[in-house]
């Protein structure tokens, strides 16, 4: 079986696909990934054949920039519809469609798997009678995003000789949903199948020796904002100062783009690193502070950890609402990001057993969800029923 997988760039998008693709590859199927040039090396190191195609993040943001004031004028929870339809449907999908044309012709896939933000492969597969499925990395799009998405993506379907799609047309034969039941946000569709988010790393980064002592004598709190440039908008200085005022060990991983000077004075109990393997920290942590990016959020949830969330954009506000609604997290609203605010919220998470209890229950829900390897048969059945 030849599997064509398509993704927009960025680790969060690719990592959502990778466990299922690895399981298919392990089962003997041929996998080819198409993503923007900036992520080709990342995908290659993950062990997949890969071709470059589509827009990079910087290119996409440059095209979207004139629309940004309109979007940012909206309340944070109302921005995702315009962001999603603009970034992924209107701007990225037409470029990806052109890039994918030779791949469809040369590779002749039996099935197409795309993450939720890559929207060109769906109409191309549909027009060729090839089954396609969606892998989501977080919850369903808010209802306000539905109409803008359909409007923005219809020209790409039209270019393939197809009528305007429904949401289920875009989702494909199966929509893999990664949230545990307590998080909700399940799309209203009979195409939805749960699939456990298992985490994925492209290489075996060494676990630093100093980490072994962290969290052994007092609670360890971990602060992150992912690996993308947008993480620079996190409340770093206030968060680090709040951590310094508590009797805890703390680690903050700031990624490649943040200037350490932006953190202010770093207290002695807070260790600043560019990168540390995420799972190695989670195994020692008591609380995770993050931007509510799906990978960070689900990684901490899988480990059964309470969370403090400071969403910045994209799907992060909905992610934070899902986790807070399940009782495993507290969300810092935009007016709750001072040092005093963050310290008070962290104290609640550290000292109230309700958050730990809820987080333990959610971790059990995640463990009970089907793993990606269990859905190899789901994909194989689609190909068999299509006559490929």
C-alpha positions as CSV (number, residue, x, y, z in Angstrom):
1,X,0.0,0.0,0.0
2,X,1.4,3.4,-1.0
3,X,0.6,6.1,1.6
4,X,0.9,9.8,0.7
5,X,1.0,12.0,3.8
6,X,0.8,15.8,3.7
7,X,1.5,18.3,6.3
8,X,2.1,22.0,6.8
9,X,5.5,22.7,8.4
10,X,6.0,22.8,12.2
11,X,6.8,20.0,14.7
12,X,3.3,20.1,16.2
13,X,1.6,19.3,12.9
14,X,4.1,16.7,11.8
15,X,4.3,15.0,15.2
16,X,0.5,14.4,15.1
17,X,0.9,12.4,11.9
18,X,4.2,10.7,12.6
19,X,3.1,7.9,15.0
20,X,0.4,6.7,12.6
21,X,2.8,6.9,9.6
22,X,5.5,5.0,11.6
23,X,3.0,2.3,12.4
24,X,2.0,2.0,8.7
25,X,5.7,1.9,7.7
26,X,6.4,-0.8,10.3
27,X,3.5,-2.8,8.9
28,X,5.3,-2.9,5.5
29,X,3.5,0.0,3.7
30,X,5.4,2.6,1.6
31,X,5.1,6.1,3.1
32,X,5.9,9.4,1.4
33,X,5.6,12.7,3.2
34,X,5.2,16.1,1.5
35,X,5.8,19.2,3.6
36,X,7.4,22.6,3.3
37,X,11.2,22.8,2.7
38,X,11.9,24.0,6.2
39,X,10.6,20.8,7.7
40,X,12.1,18.3,5.2
41,X,15.1,17.5,7.4
42,X,12.9,17.1,10.4
43,X,10.8,14.5,8.6
44,X,13.8,12.8,7.2
45,X,15.3,12.4,10.6
46,X,12.0,10.9,11.7
47,X,12.7,8.1,9.3
48,X,10.3,8.9,6.4
49,X,10.9,9.5,2.7
50,X,10.0,13.1,2.1
51,X,9.6,15.7,-0.7
52,X,9.4,19.5,-0.4
53,X,6.1,21.2,-1.2
54,X,4.0,24.1,0.0
55,X,4.6,27.4,1.8
56,X,6.9,27.8,4.8
57,X,5.7,29.6,8.0
58,X,7.5,32.9,7.3
59,X,6.1,33.0,3.7
60,X,2.6,32.3,4.9
61,X,2.7,34.9,7.7
62,X,4.0,37.5,5.2
63,X,1.0,37.0,2.9
64,X,-1.4,37.0,5.9
65,X,0.1,40.2,7.4
66,X,-2.3,42.7,5.9
67,X,-5.2,40.8,7.5
68,X,-3.6,40.6,10.9
69,X,-5.1,43.9,12.4
70,X,-8.6,42.7,11.7
71,X,-7.9,39.4,13.4
72,X,-6.2,40.8,16.4
73,X,-9.0,43.3,17.0
74,X,-11.2,40.3,17.9
75,X,-11.3,38.7,21.4
76,X,-8.8,35.9,21.6
77,X,-11.4,33.1,21.4
78,X,-12.9,34.5,18.3
79,X,-9.7,34.7,16.2
80,X,-9.2,31.1,15.2
81,X,-11.7,31.0,12.4
82,X,-10.1,33.8,10.5
83,X,-6.6,32.5,11.3
84,X,-7.4,29.0,10.2
85,X,-9.2,29.8,7.0
86,X,-6.7,32.5,6.1
87,X,-3.4,30.6,6.9
88,X,-4.3,27.1,5.8
89,X,-7.2,27.3,3.3
90,X,-6.8,30.6,1.4
91,X,-3.1,31.1,1.5
92,X,-1.4,27.6,1.9
93,X,-3.7,25.2,0.1
94,X,-3.5,26.6,-3.5
95,X,0.3,26.5,-3.4
96,X,0.4,23.0,-2.0
97,X,-2.1,21.8,-4.6
98,X,0.4,22.8,-7.4
99,X,3.2,21.2,-5.5
100,X,1.3,17.9,-5.1
101,X,0.3,17.4,-8.7
102,X,3.5,15.7,-9.8
103,X,3.5,13.6,-6.6
104,X,0.0,12.3,-7.2
105,X,1.0,11.4,-10.8
106,X,4.4,9.8,-10.0
107,X,3.7,8.2,-6.6
108,X,0.1,7.0,-7.4
109,X,-1.0,6.7,-3.8
110,X,-3.5,4.2,-2.6
111,X,-4.5,6.4,0.4
112,X,-3.8,9.9,1.5
113,X,-3.4,11.0,5.1
114,X,-3.2,14.7,5.9
115,X,-3.1,16.6,9.2
116,X,-6.0,19.0,9.8
117,X,-4.2,22.1,8.6
118,X,-3.1,20.7,5.2
119,X,-6.2,21.2,3.0
120,X,-5.0,20.7,-0.5
121,X,-4.6,16.9,-0.5
122,X,-8.3,16.3,0.3
123,X,-9.8,17.6,-2.9
124,X,-7.0,16.1,-5.0
125,X,-7.6,12.7,-3.5
126,X,-11.4,13.0,-3.8
127,X,-11.1,14.0,-7.5
128,X,-9.0,10.9,-8.2
129,X,-11.2,8.5,-6.2
130,X,-8.5,7.9,-3.6
131,X,-9.6,7.5,0.1
132,X,-8.3,10.2,2.4
133,X,-8.3,10.8,6.1
134,X,-7.5,13.6,8.5
135,X,-5.3,13.4,11.6
136,X,-6.1,16.2,14.1
137,X,-3.7,17.5,16.7
138,X,-6.3,19.2,18.9
139,X,-10.0,19.7,19.3
140,X,-12.6,20.5,16.7
141,X,-12.8,23.9,15.0
142,X,-15.2,26.3,16.6
143,X,-18.5,26.8,14.8
144,X,-17.5,30.3,13.9
145,X,-14.7,28.8,11.7
146,X,-16.9,26.6,9.6
147,X,-18.3,29.1,7.1
148,X,-15.0,31.0,6.6
149,X,-13.2,27.6,6.0
150,X,-15.7,26.4,3.4
151,X,-15.6,29.8,1.6
152,X,-11.8,29.9,1.5
153,X,-11.2,26.3,0.4
154,X,-14.0,26.1,-2.2
155,X,-11.7,27.5,-5.0
156,X,-9.3,24.6,-4.4
157,X,-12.1,22.0,-4.8
158,X,-13.3,23.9,-7.8
159,X,-9.9,23.7,-9.4
160,X,-10.2,19.9,-9.1
161,X,-13.6,19.9,-10.8
162,X,-15.5,19.4,-7.6
163,X,-18.4,21.3,-6.0
164,X,-18.1,23.2,-2.7
165,X,-17.2,20.7,0.0
166,X,-19.0,19.9,3.2
167,X,-17.0,19.6,6.4
168,X,-17.2,15.8,6.1
169,X,-15.8,16.1,2.5
170,X,-12.8,17.9,4.0
171,X,-12.4,15.4,6.8
172,X,-12.4,12.4,4.5
173,X,-13.4,8.9,5.3
174,X,-12.0,9.0,8.8
175,X,-11.2,11.9,11.2
176,X,-8.7,10.8,13.9
177,X,-9.5,12.8,17.1
178,X,-6.8,13.0,19.8
179,X,-8.6,14.5,22.8
180,X,-9.7,12.3,25.7
181,X,-13.4,12.2,26.5
182,X,-13.2,14.7,29.4
183,X,-11.7,17.3,27.0
184,X,-14.6,17.1,24.6
185,X,-14.4,19.2,21.5
186,X,-15.3,16.2,19.3
187,X,-16.5,17.2,15.7
188,X,-20.1,16.4,15.1
189,X,-19.5,13.7,12.5
190,X,-19.8,9.9,12.3
191,X,-16.4,10.0,10.6
192,X,-14.6,10.6,14.0
193,X,-12.5,7.9,15.5
194,X,-10.4,8.4,18.7
195,X,-6.7,8.0,18.4
196,X,-4.3,8.4,21.3
197,X,-1.6,11.1,21.0
198,X,1.5,9.2,21.9
199,X,4.2,11.8,21.3
200,X,7.0,11.6,18.8
201,X,10.7,12.6,18.7
202,X,12.9,12.6,15.7
203,X,16.1,11.7,17.5
204,X,17.3,10.5,20.8
205,X,18.6,13.6,22.5
206,X,20.7,12.9,25.5
207,X,19.0,13.4,28.9
208,X,21.3,15.8,30.9
209,X,22.8,14.3,34.1
210,X,21.7,17.3,36.2
211,X,18.0,16.4,35.6
212,X,18.2,13.3,37.8
213,X,18.2,15.5,41.0
214,X,15.4,17.8,39.9
215,X,12.2,17.3,41.8
216,X,13.7,14.9,44.2
217,X,13.6,17.0,47.3
218,X,10.7,19.4,46.4
219,X,8.2,19.7,43.6
220,X,9.5,20.4,40.0
221,X,7.6,22.9,37.8
222,X,8.3,22.9,34.1
223,X,7.7,26.1,32.0
224,X,7.6,26.0,28.2
225,X,6.1,27.7,25.2
226,X,7.0,25.1,22.6
227,X,9.6,25.5,19.8
228,X,8.1,28.0,17.5
229,X,8.8,31.8,17.3
230,X,5.4,32.6,18.6
231,X,6.4,31.3,22.0
232,X,8.3,34.6,22.6
233,X,4.9,36.1,23.5
234,X,4.6,33.9,26.6
235,X,4.8,35.6,30.1
236,X,8.4,34.6,30.5
237,X,9.7,37.2,32.9
238,X,6.6,37.1,35.1
239,X,6.6,33.3,35.1
240,X,10.3,33.0,36.0
241,X,9.8,35.5,38.8
242,X,6.8,33.6,40.1
243,X,8.8,30.4,40.1
244,X,11.6,32.1,42.0
245,X,9.2,33.0,44.8
246,X,8.1,29.4,45.4
247,X,9.8,26.6,47.3
248,X,10.2,24.5,44.1
249,X,12.7,23.3,41.6
250,X,11.9,24.8,38.2
251,X,13.1,24.3,34.6
252,X,12.2,26.7,31.7
253,X,13.1,25.6,28.2
254,X,13.0,28.7,26.0
255,X,13.7,27.3,22.5
256,X,16.0,28.7,19.9
257,X,14.5,32.1,19.4
258,X,14.1,33.8,22.8
259,X,16.7,36.2,24.1
260,X,17.7,35.1,27.6
261,X,17.7,38.8,28.6
262,X,13.9,38.9,28.1
263,X,13.6,36.7,31.2
264,X,14.9,39.3,33.6
265,X,16.9,38.2,36.7
266,X,16.8,34.4,36.9
267,X,16.3,33.1,40.5
268,X,18.7,30.4,41.7
269,X,16.0,27.7,41.8
270,X,15.1,28.2,38.1
271,X,17.2,26.5,35.5
272,X,17.1,28.0,31.9
273,X,17.8,25.7,29.0
274,X,17.2,25.9,25.2
275,X,16.0,22.3,25.0
276,X,15.6,19.3,27.2
277,X,13.8,16.1,26.1
278,X,10.2,16.7,27.0
279,X,9.3,13.3,28.3
280,X,12.4,13.2,30.6
281,X,11.1,16.4,32.3
282,X,7.5,15.2,32.6
283,X,8.5,12.1,34.4
284,X,9.9,14.2,37.2
285,X,7.5,17.2,37.1
286,X,4.6,18.1,39.5
287,X,3.1,20.9,37.4
288,X,3.6,22.0,33.8
289,X,3.2,25.6,32.6
290,X,2.7,26.0,28.9
291,X,1.1,27.9,26.1
292,X,-1.5,25.2,25.6
293,X,0.0,24.0,22.3
294,X,-1.5,20.6,21.6
295,X,1.7,18.7,21.9
296,X,2.6,20.2,25.2
297,X,-0.9,20.0,26.6
298,X,-1.5,16.3,25.6
299,X,2.0,15.3,26.7
300,X,1.4,16.7,30.3
301,X,-2.1,15.2,30.2
302,X,-0.8,11.8,29.2
303,X,1.5,11.9,32.3
304,X,-1.3,12.9,34.6
305,X,0.0,16.3,35.5
306,X,-1.9,19.5,36.5
307,X,-1.2,22.4,34.2
308,X,-1.1,26.2,34.2
309,X,-1.9,27.5,30.7
310,X,-1.2,30.9,29.0
311,X,-2.6,30.5,25.5
312,X,-1.1,32.7,22.8
313,X,-3.0,32.0,19.6
314,X,-4.1,29.4,17.1
315,X,-6.0,26.5,18.8
316,X,-4.5,27.3,22.2
317,X,-7.5,29.1,23.7
318,X,-9.8,26.2,22.8
319,X,-7.1,23.7,24.1
320,X,-6.9,25.6,27.4
321,X,-10.7,25.7,27.8
322,X,-10.8,21.9,27.2
323,X,-8.2,21.2,29.9
324,X,-9.6,23.7,32.4
325,X,-13.1,22.4,31.8
326,X,-11.8,18.9,32.6
327,X,-10.4,20.2,35.9
328,X,-6.8,19.4,35.1
329,X,-5.7,23.0,34.4
330,X,-6.0,26.7,35.2
331,X,-5.9,29.3,32.4
332,X,-4.1,32.6,32.7
333,X,-6.4,35.1,30.9
334,X,-4.7,38.1,29.3
335,X,-5.2,40.2,32.4
336,X,-3.9,37.4,34.7
337,X,-0.3,37.2,33.7
338,X,1.5,39.2,36.4
339,X,4.0,37.6,38.7
340,X,1.5,37.7,41.6
341,X,-1.3,36.1,39.4
342,X,1.0,33.3,38.2
343,X,2.3,32.6,41.7
344,X,-1.3,32.4,43.1
345,X,-2.4,30.0,40.3
346,X,0.6,27.8,40.8
347,X,0.0,27.6,44.5
348,X,-3.6,26.3,43.7
349,X,-2.2,23.7,41.4
350,X,0.4,22.6,43.9
351,X,-1.8,22.4,47.0
352,X,-5.3,21.4,45.8
353,X,-5.6,17.6,45.3
354,X,-8.6,18.1,42.9
355,X,-6.3,19.0,40.0
356,X,-4.1,15.9,40.6
357,X,-7.1,13.6,40.9
358,X,-8.6,15.0,37.7
359,X,-5.3,14.8,35.9
360,X,-5.0,11.1,36.9
361,X,-8.4,10.4,35.6
362,X,-7.6,12.1,32.2
363,X,-4.4,10.1,31.9
364,X,-6.4,6.9,32.3
365,X,-8.8,8.1,29.6
366,X,-5.9,8.7,27.2
367,X,-4.3,5.3,28.0
368,X,-7.6,3.6,27.1
369,X,-7.8,5.3,23.7
370,X,-6.7,3.3,20.6
371,X,-3.0,3.7,19.8
372,X,-2.0,4.7,16.3
373,X,-0.8,1.2,15.6
374,X,-4.3,-0.1,16.2
375,X,-5.6,2.1,13.3
376,X,-3.3,0.5,10.7
377,X,-6.2,-1.9,10.0
378,X,-8.5,1.1,9.7
379,X,-6.4,2.5,6.9
380,X,-5.9,-0.8,5.2
381,X,-9.7,-1.4,5.2
382,X,-10.3,1.9,3.4
383,X,-7.9,0.9,0.7
384,X,-9.5,-2.5,0.4
385,X,-13.0,-1.1,0.2
386,X,-12.0,1.4,-2.5
387,X,-10.7,-1.4,-4.7
388,X,-7.1,-0.1,-4.8
